[in-house]
Amino acid sequence: MIMASITNDPNGRKRITFEAPNGTRPTIRLGKDVPMSLAETYRDNVGKLVACHGHPEAVPETVLRWL
């Protein structure tokens, strides 16, 4: 289950949307020149952070380094 998704805006910018633990759907705007591979890395890491909410010891080392 993907907890975050990438959306391409009509103006060419990318954004990551995810469901926060409080039920809201915040957006992280990435910009126009962000390559899709980098946007996918961001999406995956944000999804892992959301999945680990309330269990900080479960955050993968790679995500901690990314932060």
CHARMM-style PDB file with segment names, atoms N, HN, CA, C and O in Angstrom:
ATOM      1  N   MET     1       0.841  -1.186   0.000  1.00  0.00      PROA
ATOM      2  CA  MET     1       0.000   0.000   0.000  1.00  0.00      PROA
ATOM      3  C   MET     1       0.883   1.244   0.000  1.00  0.00      PROA
ATOM      4  O   MET     1       1.707   1.427   0.896  1.00  0.00      PROA
ATOM      5  N   ILE     2       0.707   2.095  -1.006  1.00  0.00      PROA
ATOM      6  HN  ILE     2       0.038   1.947  -1.734  1.00  0.00      PROA
ATOM      7  CA  ILE     2       1.472   3.331  -1.076  1.00  0.00      PROA
ATOM      8  C   ILE     2       0.761   4.380  -0.230  1.00  0.00      PROA
ATOM      9  O   ILE     2      -0.430   4.636  -0.407  1.00  0.00      PROA
ATOM     10  N   MET     3       1.500   4.977   0.683  1.00  0.00      PROA
ATOM     11  HN  MET     3       2.467   4.769   0.827  1.00  0.00      PROA
ATOM     12  CA  MET     3       0.915   5.969   1.578  1.00  0.00      PROA
ATOM     13  C   MET     3       1.072   7.389   1.038  1.00  0.00      PROA
ATOM     14  O   MET     3       0.516   8.336   1.593  1.00  0.00      PROA
ATOM     15  N   ALA     4       1.835   7.528  -0.049  1.00  0.00      PROA
ATOM     16  HN  ALA     4       2.287   6.758  -0.500  1.00  0.00      PROA
ATOM     17  CA  ALA     4       2.051   8.839  -0.652  1.00  0.00      PROA
ATOM     18  C   ALA     4       1.979   8.684  -2.172  1.00  0.00      PROA
ATOM     19  O   ALA     4       2.238   7.607  -2.709  1.00  0.00      PROA
ATOM     20  N   SER     5       1.628   9.766  -2.850  1.00  0.00      PROA
ATOM     21  HN  SER     5       1.417  10.641  -2.414  1.00  0.00      PROA
ATOM     22  CA  SER     5       1.528   9.692  -4.310  1.00  0.00      PROA
ATOM     23  C   SER     5       2.091  10.954  -4.938  1.00  0.00      PROA
ATOM     24  O   SER     5       2.126  12.019  -4.322  1.00  0.00      PROA
ATOM     25  N   ILE     6       2.534  10.803  -6.191  1.00  0.00      PROA
ATOM     26  HN  ILE     6       2.505   9.938  -6.691  1.00  0.00      PROA
ATOM     27  CA  ILE     6       3.067  11.930  -6.963  1.00  0.00      PROA
ATOM     28  C   ILE     6       1.983  12.408  -7.915  1.00  0.00      PROA
ATOM     29  O   ILE     6       1.325  11.606  -8.577  1.00  0.00      PROA
ATOM     30  N   THR     7       1.806  13.710  -7.976  1.00  0.00      PROA
ATOM     31  HN  THR     7       2.341  14.361  -7.437  1.00  0.00      PROA
ATOM     32  CA  THR     7       0.849  14.307  -8.897  1.00  0.00      PROA
ATOM     33  C   THR     7       1.585  15.321  -9.754  1.00  0.00      PROA
ATOM     34  O   THR     7       2.387  16.106  -9.250  1.00  0.00      PROA
ATOM     35  N   ASN     8       1.310  15.301 -11.044  1.00  0.00      PROA
ATOM     36  HN  ASN     8       0.658  14.663 -11.453  1.00  0.00      PROA
ATOM     37  CA  ASN     8       1.854  16.303 -11.955  1.00  0.00      PROA
ATOM     38  C   ASN     8       0.796  17.379 -12.155  1.00  0.00      PROA
ATOM     39  O   ASN     8      -0.294  17.107 -12.658  1.00  0.00      PROA
ATOM     40  N   ASP     9       1.128  18.596 -11.760  1.00  0.00      PROA
ATOM     41  HN  ASP     9       2.013  18.817 -11.351  1.00  0.00      PROA
ATOM     42  CA  ASP     9       0.212  19.718 -11.953  1.00  0.00      PROA
ATOM     43  C   ASP     9       0.184  20.120 -13.422  1.00  0.00      PROA
ATOM     44  O   ASP     9       1.130  19.826 -14.153  1.00  0.00      PROA
ATOM     45  N   PRO    10      -0.880  20.787 -13.872  1.00  0.00      PROA
ATOM     46  CA  PRO    10      -0.970  21.227 -15.272  1.00  0.00      PROA
ATOM     47  C   PRO    10       0.189  22.142 -15.693  1.00  0.00      PROA
ATOM     48  O   PRO    10       0.547  22.182 -16.870  1.00  0.00      PROA
ATOM     49  N   ASN    11       0.769  22.868 -14.747  1.00  0.00      PROA
ATOM     50  HN  ASN    11       0.478  22.835 -13.790  1.00  0.00      PROA
ATOM     51  CA  ASN    11       1.868  23.778 -15.074  1.00  0.00      PROA
ATOM     52  C   ASN    11       3.220  23.060 -15.132  1.00  0.00      PROA
ATOM     53  O   ASN    11       4.247  23.711 -15.325  1.00  0.00      PROA
ATOM     54  N   GLY    12       3.241  21.726 -14.970  1.00  0.00      PROA
ATOM     55  HN  GLY    12       2.407  21.197 -14.813  1.00  0.00      PROA
ATOM     56  CA  GLY    12       4.471  20.953 -15.064  1.00  0.00      PROA
ATOM     57  C   GLY    12       5.165  20.697 -13.750  1.00  0.00      PROA
ATOM     58  O   GLY    12       6.180  20.001 -13.718  1.00  0.00      PROA
ATOM     59  N   ARG    13       4.658  21.231 -12.683  1.00  0.00      PROA
ATOM     60  HN  ARG    13       3.834  21.797 -12.710  1.00  0.00      PROA
ATOM     61  CA  ARG    13       5.274  21.004 -11.371  1.00  0.00      PROA
ATOM     62  C   ARG    13       4.782  19.684 -10.781  1.00  0.00      PROA
ATOM     63  O   ARG    13       3.681  19.219 -11.075  1.00  0.00      PROA
ATOM     64  N   LYS    14       5.632  19.100  -9.940  1.00  0.00      PROA
ATOM     65  HN  LYS    14       6.526  19.478  -9.701  1.00  0.00      PROA
ATOM     66  CA  LYS    14       5.277  17.851  -9.268  1.00  0.00      PROA
ATOM     67  C   LYS    14       4.991  18.135  -7.800  1.00  0.00      PROA
ATOM     68  O   LYS    14       5.535  19.069  -7.211  1.00  0.00      PROA
ATOM     69  N   ARG    15       4.125  17.309  -7.226  1.00  0.00      PROA
ATOM     70  HN  ARG    15       3.683  16.550  -7.705  1.00  0.00      PROA
ATOM     71  CA  ARG    15       3.855  17.416  -5.794  1.00  0.00      PROA
ATOM     72  C   ARG    15       3.606  16.032  -5.230  1.00  0.00      PROA
ATOM     73  O   ARG    15       3.166  15.123  -5.934  1.00  0.00      PROA
ATOM     74  N   ILE    16       3.892  15.892  -3.956  1.00  0.00      PROA
ATOM     75  HN  ILE    16       4.249  16.631  -3.384  1.00  0.00      PROA
ATOM     76  CA  ILE    16       3.647  14.639  -3.238  1.00  0.00      PROA
ATOM     77  C   ILE    16       2.492  14.900  -2.283  1.00  0.00      PROA
ATOM     78  O   ILE    16       2.509  15.866  -1.522  1.00  0.00      PROA
ATOM     79  N   THR    17       1.507  14.046  -2.329  1.00  0.00      PROA
ATOM     80  HN  THR    17       1.493  13.260  -2.948  1.00  0.00      PROA
ATOM     81  CA  THR    17       0.359  14.129  -1.433  1.00  0.00      PROA
ATOM     82  C   THR    17       0.335  12.858  -0.601  1.00  0.00      PROA
ATOM     83  O   THR    17       0.574  11.765  -1.114  1.00  0.00      PROA
ATOM     84  N   PHE    18       0.046  13.008   0.681  1.00  0.00      PROA
ATOM     85  HN  PHE    18      -0.148  13.896   1.097  1.00  0.00      PROA
ATOM     86  CA  PHE    18       0.002  11.840   1.558  1.00  0.00      PROA
ATOM     87  C   PHE    18      -1.068  12.033   2.615  1.00  0.00      PROA
ATOM     88  O   PHE    18      -1.477  13.154   2.917  1.00  0.00      PROA
ATOM     89  N   GLU    19      -1.511  10.919   3.167  1.00  0.00      PROA
ATOM     90  HN  GLU    19      -1.179  10.008   2.922  1.00  0.00      PROA
ATOM     91  CA  GLU    19      -2.502  10.987   4.244  1.00  0.00      PROA
ATOM     92  C   GLU    19      -1.765  11.002   5.570  1.00  0.00      PROA
ATOM     93  O   GLU    19      -1.092  10.038   5.933  1.00  0.00      PROA
ATOM     94  N   ALA    20      -1.901  12.111   6.290  1.00  0.00      PROA
ATOM     95  HN  ALA    20      -2.447  12.894   5.995  1.00  0.00      PROA
ATOM     96  CA  ALA    20      -1.255  12.269   7.590  1.00  0.00      PROA
ATOM     97  C   ALA    20      -2.016  11.473   8.650  1.00  0.00      PROA
ATOM     98  O   ALA    20      -3.186  11.143   8.458  1.00  0.00      PROA
ATOM     99  N   PRO    21      -1.359  11.166   9.763  1.00  0.00      PROA
ATOM    100  CA  PRO    21      -2.024  10.414  10.830  1.00  0.00      PROA
ATOM    101  C   PRO    21      -3.295  11.074  11.368  1.00  0.00      PROA
ATOM    102  O   PRO    21      -4.163  10.389  11.909  1.00  0.00      PROA
ATOM    103  N   ASN    22      -3.414  12.404  11.226  1.00  0.00      PROA
ATOM    104  HN  ASN    22      -2.709  12.961  10.787  1.00  0.00      PROA
ATOM    105  CA  ASN    22      -4.617  13.087  11.718  1.00  0.00      PROA
ATOM    106  C   ASN    22      -5.738  13.117  10.681  1.00  0.00      PROA
ATOM    107  O   ASN    22      -6.779  13.734  10.906  1.00  0.00      PROA
ATOM    108  N   GLY    23      -5.522  12.437   9.525  1.00  0.00      PROA
ATOM    109  HN  GLY    23      -4.676  11.935   9.342  1.00  0.00      PROA
ATOM    110  CA  GLY    23      -6.566  12.339   8.517  1.00  0.00      PROA
ATOM    111  C   GLY    23      -6.515  13.396   7.422  1.00  0.00      PROA
ATOM    112  O   GLY    23      -7.255  13.297   6.443  1.00  0.00      PROA
ATOM    113  N   THR    24      -5.665  14.399   7.564  1.00  0.00      PROA
ATOM    114  HN  THR    24      -5.064  14.480   8.359  1.00  0.00      PROA
ATOM    115  CA  THR    24      -5.548  15.416   6.522  1.00  0.00      PROA
ATOM    116  C   THR    24      -4.695  14.890   5.361  1.00  0.00      PROA
ATOM    117  O   THR    24      -4.042  13.854   5.485  1.00  0.00      PROA
ATOM    118  N   ARG    25      -4.703  15.606   4.237  1.00  0.00      PROA
ATOM    119  HN  ARG    25      -5.234  16.448   4.136  1.00  0.00      PROA
ATOM    120  CA  ARG    25      -3.905  15.216   3.064  1.00  0.00      PROA
ATOM    121  C   ARG    25      -2.960  16.365   2.691  1.00  0.00      PROA
ATOM    122  O   ARG    25      -3.231  17.119   1.757  1.00  0.00      PROA
ATOM    123  N   PRO    26      -1.855  16.490   3.426  1.00  0.00      PROA
ATOM    124  CA  PRO    26      -0.900  17.559   3.119  1.00  0.00      PROA
ATOM    125  C   PRO    26      -0.218  17.351   1.769  1.00  0.00      PROA
ATOM    126  O   PRO    26      -0.198  16.245   1.229  1.00  0.00      PROA
ATOM    127  N   THR    27       0.332  18.426   1.245  1.00  0.00      PROA
ATOM    128  HN  THR    27       0.315  19.324   1.684  1.00  0.00      PROA
ATOM    129  CA  THR    27       1.027  18.393  -0.034  1.00  0.00      PROA
ATOM    130  C   THR    27       2.423  18.956   0.136  1.00  0.00      PROA
ATOM    131  O   THR    27       2.621  19.962   0.817  1.00  0.00      PROA
ATOM    132  N   ILE    28       3.396  18.296  -0.492  1.00  0.00      PROA
ATOM    133  HN  ILE    28       3.236  17.478  -1.046  1.00  0.00      PROA
ATOM    134  CA  ILE    28       4.769  18.792  -0.562  1.00  0.00      PROA
ATOM    135  C   ILE    28       5.016  19.122  -2.026  1.00  0.00      PROA
ATOM    136  O   ILE    28       4.987  18.234  -2.879  1.00  0.00      PROA
ATOM    137  N   ARG    29       5.257  20.382  -2.319  1.00  0.00      PROA
ATOM    138  HN  ARG    29       5.282  21.103  -1.626  1.00  0.00      PROA
ATOM    139  CA  ARG    29       5.495  20.803  -3.702  1.00  0.00      PROA
ATOM    140  C   ARG    29       6.983  20.666  -4.014  1.00  0.00      PROA
ATOM    141  O   ARG    29       7.836  21.147  -3.267  1.00  0.00      PROA
ATOM    142  N   LEU    30       7.279  19.996  -5.141  1.00  0.00      PROA
ATOM    143  HN  LEU    30       6.586  19.605  -5.747  1.00  0.00      PROA
ATOM    144  CA  LEU    30       8.658  19.723  -5.504  1.00  0.00      PROA
ATOM    145  C   LEU    30       9.200  20.675  -6.559  1.00  0.00      PROA
ATOM    146  O   LEU    30      10.394  20.975  -6.546  1.00  0.00      PROA
ATOM    147  N   GLY    31       8.394  21.144  -7.440  1.00  0.00      PROA
ATOM    148  HN  GLY    31       7.425  20.900  -7.450  1.00  0.00      PROA
ATOM    149  CA  GLY    31       8.864  22.051  -8.482  1.00  0.00      PROA
ATOM    150  C   GLY    31       8.873  21.413  -9.856  1.00  0.00      PROA
ATOM    151  O   GLY    31       8.522  20.244 -10.019  1.00  0.00      PROA
ATOM    152  N   LYS    32       9.278  22.194 -10.835  1.00  0.00      PROA
ATOM    153  HN  LYS    32       9.563  23.144 -10.703  1.00  0.00      PROA
ATOM    154  CA  LYS    32       9.203  21.801 -12.229  1.00  0.00      PROA
ATOM    155  C   LYS    32      10.384  20.939 -12.668  1.00  0.00      PROA
ATOM    156  O   LYS    32      10.211  19.995 -13.439  1.00  0.00      PROA
ATOM    157  N   ASP    33      11.565  21.256 -12.186  1.00  0.00      PROA
ATOM    158  HN  ASP    33      11.705  22.023 -11.559  1.00  0.00      PROA
ATOM    159  CA  ASP    33      12.779  20.630 -12.684  1.00  0.00      PROA
ATOM    160  C   ASP    33      13.192  19.373 -11.920  1.00  0.00      PROA
ATOM    161  O   ASP    33      14.290  18.861 -12.138  1.00  0.00      PROA
ATOM    162  N   VAL    34      12.350  18.874 -11.045  1.00  0.00      PROA
ATOM    163  HN  VAL    34      11.458  19.290 -10.868  1.00  0.00      PROA
ATOM    164  CA  VAL    34      12.682  17.671 -10.279  1.00  0.00      PROA
ATOM    165  C   VAL    34      12.447  16.444 -11.156  1.00  0.00      PROA
ATOM    166  O   VAL    34      11.330  16.230 -11.628  1.00  0.00      PROA
ATOM    167  N   PRO    35      13.494  15.626 -11.382  1.00  0.00      PROA
ATOM    168  CA  PRO    35      13.305  14.421 -12.195  1.00  0.00      PROA
ATOM    169  C   PRO    35      12.358  13.438 -11.508  1.00  0.00      PROA
ATOM    170  O   PRO    35      12.265  13.402 -10.281  1.00  0.00      PROA
ATOM    171  N   MET    36      11.663  12.650 -12.309  1.00  0.00      PROA
ATOM    172  HN  MET    36      11.738  12.680 -13.306  1.00  0.00      PROA
ATOM    173  CA  MET    36      10.691  11.702 -11.768  1.00  0.00      PROA
ATOM    174  C   MET    36      11.363  10.708 -10.809  1.00  0.00      PROA
ATOM    175  O   MET    36      10.762  10.328  -9.804  1.00  0.00      PROA
ATOM    176  N   SER    37      12.581  10.290 -11.100  1.00  0.00      PROA
ATOM    177  HN  SER    37      13.069  10.599 -11.916  1.00  0.00      PROA
ATOM    178  CA  SER    37      13.260   9.326 -10.219  1.00  0.00      PROA
ATOM    179  C   SER    37      13.483   9.922  -8.825  1.00  0.00      PROA
ATOM    180  O   SER    37      13.345   9.218  -7.825  1.00  0.00      PROA
ATOM    181  N   LEU    38      13.824  11.210  -8.752  1.00  0.00      PROA
ATOM    182  HN  LEU    38      13.936  11.781  -9.565  1.00  0.00      PROA
ATOM    183  CA  LEU    38      14.008  11.867  -7.462  1.00  0.00      PROA
ATOM    184  C   LEU    38      12.660  12.044  -6.758  1.00  0.00      PROA
ATOM    185  O   LEU    38      12.561  11.863  -5.545  1.00  0.00      PROA
ATOM    186  N   ALA    39      11.633  12.396  -7.515  1.00  0.00      PROA
ATOM    187  HN  ALA    39      11.713  12.543  -8.501  1.00  0.00      PROA
ATOM    188  CA  ALA    39      10.292  12.530  -6.935  1.00  0.00      PROA
ATOM    189  C   ALA    39       9.819  11.195  -6.358  1.00  0.00      PROA
ATOM    190  O   ALA    39       9.181  11.165  -5.305  1.00  0.00      PROA
ATOM    191  N   GLU    40      10.130  10.092  -7.041  1.00  0.00      PROA
ATOM    192  HN  GLU    40      10.648  10.116  -7.896  1.00  0.00      PROA
ATOM    193  CA  GLU    40       9.752   8.770  -6.532  1.00  0.00      PROA
ATOM    194  C   GLU    40      10.491   8.433  -5.243  1.00  0.00      PROA
ATOM    195  O   GLU    40       9.921   7.815  -4.343  1.00  0.00      PROA
ATOM    196  N   THR    41      11.752   8.835  -5.150  1.00  0.00      PROA
ATOM    197  HN  THR    41      12.214   9.337  -5.880  1.00  0.00      PROA
ATOM    198  CA  THR    41      12.517   8.621  -3.910  1.00  0.00      PROA
ATOM    199  C   THR    41      11.880   9.403  -2.769  1.00  0.00      PROA
ATOM    200  O   THR    41      11.705   8.875  -1.671  1.00  0.00      PROA
ATOM    201  N   TYR    42      11.536  10.654  -3.025  1.00  0.00      PROA
ATOM    202  HN  TYR    42      11.679  11.083  -3.916  1.00  0.00      PROA
ATOM    203  CA  TYR    42      10.878  11.472  -2.004  1.00  0.00      PROA
ATOM    204  C   TYR    42       9.554  10.844  -1.584  1.00  0.00      PROA
ATOM    205  O   TYR    42       9.257  10.743  -0.394  1.00  0.00      PROA
ATOM    206  N   ARG    43       8.761  10.421  -2.569  1.00  0.00      PROA
ATOM    207  HN  ARG    43       9.002  10.503  -3.536  1.00  0.00      PROA
ATOM    208  CA  ARG    43       7.461   9.803  -2.280  1.00  0.00      PROA
ATOM    209  C   ARG    43       7.641   8.570  -1.396  1.00  0.00      PROA
ATOM    210  O   ARG    43       6.922   8.399  -0.412  1.00  0.00      PROA
ATOM    211  N   ASP    44       8.594   7.717  -1.745  1.00  0.00      PROA
ATOM    212  HN  ASP    44       9.178   7.856  -2.545  1.00  0.00      PROA
ATOM    213  CA  ASP    44       8.823   6.498  -0.974  1.00  0.00      PROA
ATOM    214  C   ASP    44       9.240   6.811   0.462  1.00  0.00      PROA
ATOM    215  O   ASP    44       8.761   6.183   1.406  1.00  0.00      PROA
ATOM    216  N   ASN    45      10.132   7.784   0.618  1.00  0.00      PROA
ATOM    217  HN  ASN    45      10.521   8.295  -0.149  1.00  0.00      PROA
ATOM    218  CA  ASN    45      10.606   8.138   1.958  1.00  0.00      PROA
ATOM    219  C   ASN    45       9.508   8.781   2.799  1.00  0.00      PROA
ATOM    220  O   ASN    45       9.398   8.506   3.993  1.00  0.00      PROA
ATOM    221  N   VAL    46       8.704   9.629   2.184  1.00  0.00      PROA
ATOM    222  HN  VAL    46       8.794   9.852   1.213  1.00  0.00      PROA
ATOM    223  CA  VAL    46       7.576  10.228   2.914  1.00  0.00      PROA
ATOM    224  C   VAL    46       6.599   9.131   3.330  1.00  0.00      PROA
ATOM    225  O   VAL    46       6.099   9.141   4.455  1.00  0.00      PROA
ATOM    226  N   GLY    47       6.324   8.188   2.431  1.00  0.00      PROA
ATOM    227  HN  GLY    47       6.731   8.180   1.518  1.00  0.00      PROA
ATOM    228  CA  GLY    47       5.432   7.073   2.757  1.00  0.00      PROA
ATOM    229  C   GLY    47       5.950   6.240   3.918  1.00  0.00      PROA
ATOM    230  O   GLY    47       5.176   5.813   4.776  1.00  0.00      PROA
ATOM    231  N   LYS    48       7.277   6.003   3.947  1.00  0.00      PROA
ATOM    232  HN  LYS    48       7.905   6.349   3.251  1.00  0.00      PROA
ATOM    233  CA  LYS    48       7.870   5.240   5.050  1.00  0.00      PROA
ATOM    234  C   LYS    48       7.767   5.997   6.358  1.00  0.00      PROA
ATOM    235  O   LYS    48       7.511   5.398   7.403  1.00  0.00      PROA
ATOM    236  N   LEU    49       7.964   7.315   6.314  1.00  0.00      PROA
ATOM    237  HN  LEU    49       8.172   7.801   5.465  1.00  0.00      PROA
ATOM    238  CA  LEU    49       7.831   8.118   7.532  1.00  0.00      PROA
ATOM    239  C   LEU    49       6.402   8.083   8.074  1.00  0.00      PROA
ATOM    240  O   LEU    49       6.192   7.955   9.280  1.00  0.00      PROA
ATOM    241  N   VAL    50       5.437   8.196   7.188  1.00  0.00      PROA
ATOM    242  HN  VAL    50       5.608   8.301   6.208  1.00  0.00      PROA
ATOM    243  CA  VAL    50       4.036   8.152   7.615  1.00  0.00      PROA
ATOM    244  C   VAL    50       3.718   6.778   8.201  1.00  0.00      PROA
ATOM    245  O   VAL    50       3.025   6.679   9.214  1.00  0.00      PROA
ATOM    246  N   ALA    51       4.220   5.720   7.570  1.00  0.00      PROA
ATOM    247  HN  ALA    51       4.783   5.800   6.747  1.00  0.00      PROA
ATOM    248  CA  ALA    51       3.953   4.364   8.052  1.00  0.00      PROA
ATOM    249  C   ALA    51       4.569   4.125   9.429  1.00  0.00      PROA
ATOM    250  O   ALA    51       4.048   3.330  10.211  1.00  0.00      PROA
ATOM    251  N   CYS    52       5.675   4.808   9.731  1.00  0.00      PROA
ATOM    252  HN  CYS    52       6.099   5.454   9.096  1.00  0.00      PROA
ATOM    253  CA  CYS    52       6.368   4.617  11.004  1.00  0.00      PROA
ATOM    254  C   CYS    52       5.882   5.570  12.094  1.00  0.00      PROA
ATOM    255  O   CYS    52       6.425   5.575  13.199  1.00  0.00      PROA
ATOM    256  N   HSD    53       4.872   6.371  11.794  1.00  0.00      PROA
ATOM    257  HN  HSD    53       4.431   6.367  10.897  1.00  0.00      PROA
ATOM    258  CA  HSD    53       4.363   7.330  12.780  1.00  0.00      PROA
ATOM    259  C   HSD    53       4.014   6.611  14.083  1.00  0.00      PROA
ATOM    260  O   HSD    53       3.291   5.614  14.082  1.00  0.00      PROA
ATOM    261  N   GLY    54       4.531   7.123  15.174  1.00  0.00      PROA
ATOM    262  HN  GLY    54       5.118   7.933  15.175  1.00  0.00      PROA
ATOM    263  CA  GLY    54       4.269   6.520  16.477  1.00  0.00      PROA
ATOM    264  C   GLY    54       5.255   5.417  16.833  1.00  0.00      PROA
ATOM    265  O   GLY    54       5.223   4.894  17.946  1.00  0.00      PROA
ATOM    266  N   HSD    55       6.130   5.060  15.897  1.00  0.00      PROA
ATOM    267  HN  HSD    55       6.156   5.485  14.993  1.00  0.00      PROA
ATOM    268  CA  HSD    55       7.130   4.015  16.131  1.00  0.00      PROA
ATOM    269  C   HSD    55       8.472   4.493  15.598  1.00  0.00      PROA
ATOM    270  O   HSD    55       8.977   3.924  14.630  1.00  0.00      PROA
ATOM    271  N   PRO    56       9.069   5.526  16.200  1.00  0.00      PROA
ATOM    272  CA  PRO    56      10.289   6.117  15.642  1.00  0.00      PROA
ATOM    273  C   PRO    56      11.452   5.141  15.524  1.00  0.00      PROA
ATOM    274  O   PRO    56      12.329   5.327  14.681  1.00  0.00      PROA
ATOM    275  N   GLU    57      11.472   4.124  16.340  1.00  0.00      PROA
ATOM    276  HN  GLU    57      10.760   3.973  17.025  1.00  0.00      PROA
ATOM    277  CA  GLU    57      12.563   3.153  16.255  1.00  0.00      PROA
ATOM    278  C   GLU    57      12.477   2.303  14.986  1.00  0.00      PROA
ATOM    279  O   GLU    57      13.436   1.615  14.637  1.00  0.00      PROA
ATOM    280  N   ALA    58      11.343   2.346  14.297  1.00  0.00      PROA
ATOM    281  HN  ALA    58      10.564   2.905  14.580  1.00  0.00      PROA
ATOM    282  CA  ALA    58      11.140   1.543  13.095  1.00  0.00      PROA
ATOM    283  C   ALA    58      11.517   2.283  11.803  1.00  0.00      PROA
ATOM    284  O   ALA    58      11.428   1.706  10.720  1.00  0.00      PROA
ATOM    285  N   VAL    59      11.935   3.551  11.904  1.00  0.00      PROA
ATOM    286  HN  VAL    59      12.007   4.020  12.785  1.00  0.00      PROA
ATOM    287  CA  VAL    59      12.297   4.308  10.706  1.00  0.00      PROA
ATOM    288  C   VAL    59      13.593   3.728  10.137  1.00  0.00      PROA
ATOM    289  O   VAL    59      14.593   3.641  10.850  1.00  0.00      PROA
ATOM    290  N   PRO    60      13.587   3.331   8.865  1.00  0.00      PROA
ATOM    291  CA  PRO    60      14.792   2.753   8.262  1.00  0.00      PROA
ATOM    292  C   PRO    60      15.970   3.739   8.266  1.00  0.00      PROA
ATOM    293  O   PRO    60      15.789   4.951   8.152  1.00  0.00      PROA
ATOM    294  N   GLU    61      17.166   3.187   8.399  1.00  0.00      PROA
ATOM    295  HN  GLU    61      17.313   2.202   8.492  1.00  0.00      PROA
ATOM    296  CA  GLU    61      18.384   3.998   8.420  1.00  0.00      PROA
ATOM    297  C   GLU    61      18.516   4.859   7.163  1.00  0.00      PROA
ATOM    298  O   GLU    61      18.959   6.005   7.244  1.00  0.00      PROA
ATOM    299  N   THR    62      18.142   4.328   6.023  1.00  0.00      PROA
ATOM    300  HN  THR    62      17.782   3.397   5.957  1.00  0.00      PROA
ATOM    301  CA  THR    62      18.258   5.084   4.773  1.00  0.00      PROA
ATOM    302  C   THR    62      17.358   6.325   4.792  1.00  0.00      PROA
ATOM    303  O   THR    62      17.727   7.372   4.261  1.00  0.00      PROA
ATOM    304  N   VAL    63      16.189   6.203   5.400  1.00  0.00      PROA
ATOM    305  HN  VAL    63      15.889   5.352   5.832  1.00  0.00      PROA
ATOM    306  CA  VAL    63      15.268   7.340   5.484  1.00  0.00      PROA
ATOM    307  C   VAL    63      15.813   8.369   6.468  1.00  0.00      PROA
ATOM    308  O   VAL    63      15.702   9.571   6.227  1.00  0.00      PROA
ATOM    309  N   LEU    64      16.396   7.919   7.565  1.00  0.00      PROA
ATOM    310  HN  LEU    64      16.487   6.943   7.762  1.00  0.00      PROA
ATOM    311  CA  LEU    64      16.988   8.844   8.525  1.00  0.00      PROA
ATOM    312  C   LEU    64      18.128   9.634   7.887  1.00  0.00      PROA
ATOM    313  O   LEU    64      18.254  10.834   8.130  1.00  0.00      PROA
ATOM    314  N   ARG    65      18.951   8.987   7.082  1.00  0.00      PROA
ATOM    315  HN  ARG    65      18.848   8.013   6.884  1.00  0.00      PROA
ATOM    316  CA  ARG    65      20.040   9.683   6.392  1.00  0.00      PROA
ATOM    317  C   ARG    65      19.463  10.686   5.380  1.00  0.00      PROA
ATOM    318  O   ARG    65      19.999  11.782   5.218  1.00  0.00      PROA
ATOM    319  N   TRP    66      18.377  10.310   4.705  1.00  0.00      PROA
ATOM    320  HN  TRP    66      17.941   9.420   4.836  1.00  0.00      PROA
ATOM    321  CA  TRP    66      17.748  11.194   3.734  1.00  0.00      PROA
ATOM    322  C   TRP    66      17.230  12.459   4.416  1.00  0.00      PROA
ATOM    323  O   TRP    66      17.340  13.558   3.872  1.00  0.00      PROA
ATOM    324  N   LEU    67      16.663  12.294   5.613  1.00  0.00      PROA
ATOM    325  HN  LEU    67      16.574  11.401   6.055  1.00  0.00      PROA
ATOM    326  CA  LEU    67      16.148  13.448   6.336  1.00  0.00      PROA
ATOM    327  C   LEU    67      17.270  14.407   6.682  1.00  0.00      PROA
ATOM    328  OT1 LEU    67      17.027  15.446   7.296  1.00  0.00      PROA
TER     329      LEU     67
END
